[in-house]
Amino acid sequence: IASSDSQAYTAEGFDASNNDLGPVTDATFSISPDGSCIAASCSATVLGAHTVTATKGGKTGTASLTVTVATHTVSGSVTGNAGIALAGAYVHAFNATTGDWVTNILTDAGGAYSLTLAPGTYKLYIQTNTPGYPNTWYGGSDAGSATVIDLTSANATVDIALIGTHTVSGSVTGNAGIALAG
């Protein structure tokens, strides 16, 4: 289970001949080396292997429980002008507290992305790889003003709509097609 979750257990009784006596509803559950059980639901925050023990009338039974890092997902799409998907853009995740780069992913043909991250807060930087679309922070002009995405307790959907830039070039002319200076 993830470190933020719990697991429900049941105990089954057997007689001396190994005949199934059915569920044992009043067993006491405990977990080691750390954690807690409320009724028949157990959880732990320390990563790794744990043993859940059910006890009834001096008899015990055990089960294994492995605790893993909890993760959350930020997913969505990256689009440009008129909702056109921006395929091949990198979406980078940075820790919002430390500013450290965490990971990145490439958008698919439909502009979709999905990043699996540890619980925390993040900022996204989009490297578009598409002419006319500058690289940018989601929700801000720089890392300091970028929008913070909160993944401390839940997943988030972040659709990123970018505005393309265009270059206009040419010359300015006056009467009779004579170029104007300046």
Number of C-alpha atoms within 10 A of each C-alpha: 16 16 17 15 14 19 13 11 15 12 21 13 17 12 8 6 6 8 9 11 10 10 12 15 13 13 20 17 23 21 20 14 13 13 15 17 19 12 14 19 16 19 24 26 17 15 15 14 13 19 15 22 19 22 16 15 8 5 9 14 14 14 12 11 18 14 19 17 15 17 19 18 16 21 18 17 21 27 22 18 13 9 14 13 19 25 20 20 23 21 27 19 24 20 17 20 11 9 13 12 15 12 13 19 17 19 21 17 12 14 21 22 23 19 17 16 20 14 18 16 17 26 25 27 22 22 18 23 14 14 9 13 18 15 15 18 21 23 16 15 11 12 18 12 12 18 17 19 20 17 19 15 13 12 17 15 12 16 16 21 18 21 13 13 11 9 5 5 6 5 7 11 11 9 7 6 8 9 11 10 8 4
